[in-house]
Amino acid sequence: MTPAELRAFCLGFNAAVEEFPFTPETSVFKVLGKMFALTALDADPLKVNLKCEPELAVRLREEHEAITAGWHMNKRHWNTVTVGRLPDALVRELIEDSYDLVVAGLPRAERLRLDRP
């Protein structure tokens, strides 16, 4: 997955936006003001921080060398994923899971507006 593909995939979700609250190089992808992905798209290797259920986060770290505890994030809820060292399908699944977790924490009315109850 290229940086452009990662960016396009993140922006493909309902109400997803890209912001730069930290530095001009750090893309933060949000849904209704809540972050679901954080990455430096020009970094080599390309890495992305993604939200994850705590039990799954630990299991993924044990199963994949390319998945580590979230860098500069709450290690219980965030993983750092090295994109080029995992199958694209798995990366897409992890991004979608992150988005869904964030949406699940939104008020019901907002979830229904996003068509993801």
Disulfide bonds with the S-S distance in Angstrom:
none
